[in-house]
Amino acid sequence: MQKFNYGKIFLLGFGFFGVSVIWGVYNAFVPIFLAQKFNLEPALIGFFMTLDNIAALFIQPPVGAWSDRLRTPIGRRMPFILIGAPVGALAFGLIPLAAVLPLFVACTSTLLLSMALWRTPVVALMPDITPSHLRSQANGIINFMGGIGAIIAFLVGSQLYKANPAFPFWTGSALVILSAILVFIFIKEPKEYETSEAQPDMLESLRALLSDKEKSPIRLFLAIFFWFVGYNAIEAFFTLYAINQLGLPEADGARLLGHLSLIFVLFALPAGLIGARLGRKATIGLGVTVLGSMILALYMIPAATLTTVLAKAPVLGDILIISIFLMVCGAAWALININSLPMVVDLVDNARIGTYTGLYYLFSTLAAIAGPNLNGWVIQLSGNNYNNIMLVAPLFMAAALVMMLGVKRGEAKTA
C-alpha cells in the first residue's frame, strides 16, 4: 500500500513550481514583447500565445502514455524531467535577447517543446506516490507550490521587469533548474508499477473515452475544456488589458495577476480539504459558479472604479478594487484546479494514471489553443476593445457547469 508523506509531496511540488514560474513570466511579458517590440495585432498575438499549446497537444498526451510504459534505473517519469527542464531553462533565458521575430520564435519554440516533454510526467508523479483518497489534498500541496511559483513570476517578476525586461526570464531559468535538481534528489519513484494485461495507447484511450456508455469521463473532460477556455482566454491578454483598458503601467498587469496567485496559494490546501469533505464535484461546481460571476462583474464595472486604490501593502503594492475581484477568482480557481486532476485519475486504475493525466492535458491544451485565439479575434473585431475578454469567459464557465452536473464518477476511492 502507498504511504503518504507530506514532506515528499512538498518536494515534488518544486517540479510544478518550476513549471509555474516559466509560464507565469511567459504569459505576463511575452504578449507585451509581441505588441510593443514586434508590433503584432491582437489576433496574431492570440495565435502566437497558443503555439506552445499546439505543440503540447501533440507531445504531452503520448508522453504521458509513454511514461506509463517506460522502465529505467531512475524511474519512468524522471528521464523526461532531466532532459526537458535544462533545455527549457536555456531557451527561456534567451527569449528577451531575441531582437528579430524569427529568432524570438526559435527560442519560444524550443521552450514549448521541452516544457511539453516533462510537464505530464512531473504531474503524474503525484498519484504515483499518493493513495487515491488523499489525492485532492496532495494536489492542493502541489498547486500550493505552483502558486508560489506564479507569485514569484508575477510579483517579483513585475519588479524585475522594471529594472530590466530580461531579469524575470533569467530568474525563471535558474529556478526551473533548481526545481528539477530538487525533484531528482529527493523524490524516489516506486520500484514496482501496477500494470494491466493490456495498456492502451493514447488513441485507444481516447476512443474508449468517447465510446463509454457511462458519460462521466467525457463530461468531465469537456468541463475541463470549457473552464480552461475561459481562464486561458483572459490570462493570455491580461497584461495588455491592464495597459489598454485600465490604463495601468506595463508591469502592473503582472502585479495584479500576482494578487490572484497569492490567494490561489493560500486557498490551495483548504481547497483540497474542502474537496475531500464536500466531494470533488460539488467543490468544482462552486468554484466554476463563483469564477464566472467575478469575471462577469469585471466586464460590467467601469475601469475608473476598478482602478480605485483601496490600500497599499508590502510586496503587493497598491490594492485596487479589481484586486479584490481577482483574489476571489484565485480562491475559486483553487476549488476547481485542485480537485479536477484527482477526479480524472480516479476514473481509471493506477496502471493508466499517466495516460489519463495525458488526456487531462489534451483537453486543457485544446482549450489553451482555443481561448487566446478566440479572444484575440474578439478584441480585434471590436476595435481593440480589451474589455470584451471579460465577456467571453462567463459563457464558457456556464457550459462547464452544465457538463459537471452529469458527472457521476471521479470521487475519492475507498482507502
C-alpha positions in Angstrom: 0.0 0.0 0.0 1.2 3.5 -0.8 2.3 5.6 2.2 1.5 9.3 2.2 4.4 11.6 3.1 3.6 15.4 3.2 7.3 16.3 3.0 7.7 14.3 -0.2 4.7 15.9 -1.7 6.0 19.4 -0.9 9.4 18.4 -2.5 7.6 17.1 -5.6 5.8 20.4 -5.7 9.1 22.0 -6.7 8.5 20.4 -10.1 5.2 22.2 -10.6 6.8 25.3 -9.0 9.3 25.4 -11.9 6.6 25.0 -14.5 4.6 27.8 -12.9 7.4 30.2 -12.8 8.2 29.7 -16.5 4.6 30.0 -17.7 3.8 32.9 -15.4 6.6 35.0 -16.8 5.9 33.8 -20.3 2.2 34.7 -20.2 2.8 38.0 -18.5 5.6 39.5 -20.6 5.7 37.8 -24.0 2.4 39.4 -25.1 4.0 42.8 -24.3 7.1 42.0 -26.4 4.8 40.9 -29.3 2.7 44.1 -29.1 5.4 46.6 -28.5 8.7 45.1 -29.8 7.3 43.3 -32.9 4.1 45.3 -33.4 1.7 42.4 -33.9 -2.1 42.7 -34.0 -4.2 41.2 -31.2 -5.4 38.2 -33.4 -1.7 37.4 -34.2 -0.7 37.7 -30.6 -3.6 35.3 -29.6 -2.3 32.8 -32.2 1.3 33.2 -31.1 0.3 32.6 -27.4 -1.2 29.3 -28.5 1.8 27.9 -30.3 3.1 26.3 -27.1 -0.2 24.6 -26.6 -0.4 23.4 -30.2 2.9 21.7 -29.8 1.9 20.4 -26.4 -1.3 19.0 -27.9 0.8 16.5 -29.9 3.5 15.9 -27.3 2.0 15.8 -23.8 -0.6 13.0 -24.2 1.7 10.5 -25.9 4.5 11.4 -23.4 2.1 10.6 -20.6 1.3 7.2 -22.0 5.0 6.6 -22.9 6.0 7.4 -19.3 3.5 4.7 -18.1 5.3 2.1 -20.1 8.9 3.3 -19.7 11.3 1.4 -17.3 14.7 2.9 -16.4 17.1 2.7 -13.4 16.0 6.2 -12.3 12.2 5.6 -12.9 9.7 6.0 -15.6 9.0 9.8 -15.1 12.4 11.1 -14.1 14.2 10.9 -17.5 11.7 13.3 -19.1 12.3 15.8 -16.3 16.1 15.6 -16.5 16.0 16.2 -20.3 13.2 18.7 -20.6 13.9 21.1 -17.7 17.5 22.1 -18.6 16.7 22.6 -22.3 13.6 24.6 -21.5 15.6 26.8 -19.0 18.2 27.6 -21.6 15.7 28.6 -24.3 13.7 30.6 -21.8 16.7 32.7 -20.8 17.3 33.6 -24.5 13.8 34.9 -25.2 14.3 38.5 -24.1 17.6 38.7 -26.0 16.0 37.9 -29.4 16.0 41.1 -31.4 14.2 39.8 -34.5 11.0 37.8 -34.7 12.4 34.6 -36.3 15.0 34.2 -33.5 12.2 35.0 -31.0 10.1 32.2 -32.5 13.0 29.8 -32.4 13.6 30.5 -28.7 9.9 30.1 -27.8 9.5 27.0 -29.9 12.4 25.3 -28.2 10.9 26.3 -24.8 7.5 24.9 -25.6 8.8 21.6 -27.0 11.0 21.0 -23.9 8.3 22.0 -21.4 5.8 19.8 -23.2 8.2 16.9 -22.7 8.3 17.0 -18.9 5.1 18.6 -17.7 2.9 15.5 -17.8 5.5 13.1 -16.2 6.1 15.5 -13.3 2.4 15.9 -12.6 1.9 12.1 -12.9 4.4 11.6 -10.1 1.9 12.8 -7.6 -0.7 10.0 -8.0 2.3 7.6 -8.4 3.3 8.2 -4.8 -0.2 9.1 -3.3 -3.1 6.8 -2.4 -6.4 7.7 -4.0 -8.3 9.1 -1.0 -5.5 11.6 -0.4 -5.0 12.9 -3.9 -7.1 16.0 -3.5 -5.0 17.0 -0.5 -1.8 16.1 -2.3 -2.9 18.1 -5.4 -3.5 21.0 -3.1 0.1 20.9 -1.9 1.4 20.6 -5.5 -0.7 23.5 -6.6 0.3 25.5 -3.5 3.9 25.1 -4.7 2.8 26.0 -8.2 1.1 29.1 -6.8 4.3 30.1 -5.1 6.0 29.9 -8.5 3.3 32.1 -10.0 3.6 34.7 -7.2 7.3 34.9 -7.9 6.6 35.2 -11.6 4.1 38.0 -11.2 5.0 40.0 -8.1 8.8 39.6 -8.2 8.8 39.4 -12.0 7.0 42.7 -12.3 9.7 44.4 -10.1 12.5 42.7 -12.1 10.9 43.7 -15.4 11.1 47.4 -14.3 14.8 47.0 -13.8 15.4 45.0 -16.9 12.9 43.1 -19.1 15.3 40.2 -19.3 15.7 39.7 -15.5 12.3 37.8 -15.0 13.3 35.3 -17.7 16.8 34.7 -16.3 15.4 34.3 -12.8 12.9 31.8 -14.1 15.6 29.8 -15.9 17.6 29.5 -12.7 14.6 28.5 -10.6 13.5 25.7 -13.0 17.0 24.2 -13.0 16.9 24.3 -9.1 13.5 22.7 -9.1 14.4 19.8 -11.3 17.5 19.1 -9.2 15.4 19.0 -6.0 12.9 16.7 -7.5 15.6 14.3 -8.8 17.4 14.2 -5.5 14.5 13.8 -3.1 11.7 12.0 -5.0 12.2 8.3 -5.5 9.7 6.6 -7.8 8.1 3.3 -6.8 10.3 0.3 -7.6 7.2 -1.7 -8.7 4.5 -0.4 -11.0 0.9 -1.6 -11.3 0.3 -3.0 -14.7 -2.8 -4.3 -16.6 -2.9 -7.1 -19.1 -3.2 -4.5 -21.9 -2.2 -0.9 -21.5 -3.9 1.1 -24.3 -2.1 3.9 -26.1 -3.4 7.4 -26.2 -5.6 7.0 -29.3 -7.1 3.8 -27.8 -7.8 5.6 -24.5 -9.5 8.4 -26.4 -11.6 6.0 -28.4 -12.6 4.3 -25.2 -13.4 7.6 -23.6 -15.8 8.6 -26.5 -17.5 5.2 -26.6 -18.0 4.8 -22.8 -21.8 4.3 -22.3 -21.5 6.0 -18.9 -20.7 9.5 -20.0 -19.0 10.8 -16.8 -15.5 10.7 -18.3 -16.3 12.7 -21.4 -18.5 15.1 -19.5 -15.6 15.8 -17.1 -13.1 16.3 -19.9 -15.5 18.7 -21.7 -16.0 20.6 -18.5 -12.2 20.9 -18.2 -12.1 22.1 -21.7 -14.7 24.8 -21.2 -13.3 26.3 -17.9 -9.8 26.4 -19.4 -11.1 28.2 -22.5 -12.5 30.9 -20.2 -9.5 31.1 -18.0 -6.7 31.0 -20.6 -8.6 33.4 -22.9 -8.2 36.0 -20.1 -4.7 35.1 -18.9 -3.1 35.5 -22.4 -4.3 39.1 -22.7 -4.5 40.3 -19.1 -1.3 42.4 -19.2 -2.5 44.1 -22.4 -5.9 44.5 -20.8 -4.3 46.3 -17.9 -2.4 48.6 -20.2 -5.2 49.3 -22.8 -8.4 49.0 -20.8 -7.3 50.0 -17.2 -4.6 52.5 -18.3 -2.0 51.0 -16.0 1.8 50.8 -16.5 3.3 47.8 -18.2 4.4 45.9 -15.1 1.2 46.4 -13.2 -0.8 43.8 -15.0 1.6 41.1 -13.9 1.4 42.5 -10.3 -2.4 42.2 -10.4 -2.1 38.6 -11.5 0.1 38.1 -8.5 -2.8 39.1 -6.3 -4.9 36.3 -7.8 -2.0 33.9 -7.4 -1.4 34.8 -3.8 -5.0 33.8 -2.8 -4.7 30.7 -5.0 -1.7 29.7 -3.0 -3.4 30.5 0.3 -6.5 28.6 -0.7 -4.8 25.6 -2.4 -4.5 23.5 0.7 -8.1 24.4 2.0 -9.5 23.6 -1.4 -8.1 20.1 -1.2 -9.7 19.6 2.2 -13.0 21.1 1.1 -12.9 18.7 -1.9 -12.4 15.8 0.5 -15.2 16.9 2.8 -17.9 18.2 0.3 -16.9 16.0 -2.6 -14.9 16.9 -5.6 -17.9 17.5 -8.0 -19.7 19.9 -5.6 -16.5 21.8 -4.8 -15.7 22.2 -8.5 -19.2 23.4 -9.3 -19.0 26.0 -6.6 -15.7 27.3 -7.9 -17.0 27.5 -11.5 -20.0 29.5 -10.4 -18.0 32.0 -8.4 -15.3 32.4 -11.0 -17.8 33.1 -13.8 -19.6 35.6 -11.7 -16.5 37.5 -10.7 -15.3 37.8 -14.3 -18.7 39.0 -15.5 -18.6 41.7 -12.8 -15.2 42.9 -14.2 -16.9 43.3 -17.6 -19.7 45.4 -16.1 -17.8 47.7 -13.7 -16.1 50.8 -15.2 -12.3 50.9 -15.5 -12.2 54.0 -13.3 -13.9 52.1 -10.5 -11.8 49.0 -10.9 -8.5 51.0 -10.6 -9.5 52.9 -7.4 -6.8 52.3 -4.8 -8.1 50.8 -1.6 -4.8 50.3 0.3 -1.1 49.8 0.0 0.7 46.6 1.1 4.3 45.4 1.3 5.3 43.4 -1.8 1.7 43.5 -3.2 1.8 47.2 -3.8 -1.4 49.1 -4.4 -4.5 47.1 -3.7 -7.2 48.2 -6.2 -10.8 47.3 -6.4 -10.0 44.9 -9.2 -7.6 43.2 -6.9 -10.5 42.1 -4.6 -12.3 40.5 -7.6 -9.1 38.8 -8.7 -8.4 37.5 -5.2 -11.9 35.9 -5.2 -11.1 34.5 -8.6 -8.0 33.0 -7.1 -9.9 31.2 -4.4 -12.5 29.9 -7.0 -9.8 28.7 -9.3 -8.2 26.8 -6.5 -11.5 25.0 -5.8 -11.6 24.0 -9.5 -8.0 23.2 -10.2 -7.1 21.3 -7.0 -9.9 18.8 -7.4 -10.1 18.3 -11.1 -6.9 16.2 -11.7 -7.7 13.9 -8.8 -11.2 13.3 -10.4 -9.6 12.4 -13.7 -7.0 9.9 -12.3 -9.7 8.3 -10.2 -11.7 7.4 -13.3 -9.2 4.6 -14.0 -6.9 2.1 -12.4 -3.4 3.0 -11.3 -1.8 1.4 -14.4 -3.2 4.2 -16.6 -2.7 7.2 -14.5 -0.1 8.7 -16.9 -2.4 8.1 -19.8 -5.4 9.9 -18.2 -3.1 12.6 -17.0 -2.2 13.0 -20.7 -5.9 13.1 -21.6 -6.3 15.8 -19.0 -3.7 17.9 -20.7 -5.1 17.0 -24.1 -8.4 18.8 -23.3 -6.8 21.6 -21.3 -4.3 22.2 -24.1 -7.1 22.3 -26.7 -8.7 24.9 -24.5 -5.5 26.9 -24.2 -5.4 26.9 -28.1 -9.0 28.0 -28.5 -9.2 30.6 -25.7 -6.5 33.1 -26.8 -7.3 32.7 -30.4 -11.0 33.4 -29.7 -10.3 36.4 -27.5 -7.7 37.8 -30.0 -10.3 37.9 -32.7 -12.9 39.3 -30.3 -10.6 42.1 -29.4 -9.6 42.9 -32.9 -13.1 42.7 -34.4 -14.4 45.0 -31.7 -11.9 47.8 -32.5 -9.3 46.7 -29.9 -11.8 46.8 -27.0 -9.9 44.7 -24.4 -12.8 44.8 -22.0 -14.6 42.2 -24.2 -12.2 39.5 -22.9 -14.2 39.6 -19.7 -17.4 38.8 -21.6 -16.3 35.5 -23.2 -15.2 33.6 -20.1 -18.5 33.6 -18.2 -20.2 31.8 -21.1 -17.7 29.0 -21.0 -17.9 28.7 -17.2 -21.7 28.2 -17.6 -21.0 25.5 -20.2 -18.6 23.8 -17.8 -21.1 23.9 -15.0 -23.7 22.2 -17.2 -21.2 19.4 -18.1 -20.3 18.9 -14.4 -23.9 18.3 -13.5 -23.8 15.0 -15.4 -20.6 13.7 -13.9 -21.2 10.7 -11.6 -17.7 9.3 -11.1 -14.3 10.5 -10.0 -14.7 10.9 -6.3 -12.1 9.5 -4.0 -11.8 5.7 -3.9 -12.0 3.8 -0.6 -8.6 3.6 1.1 
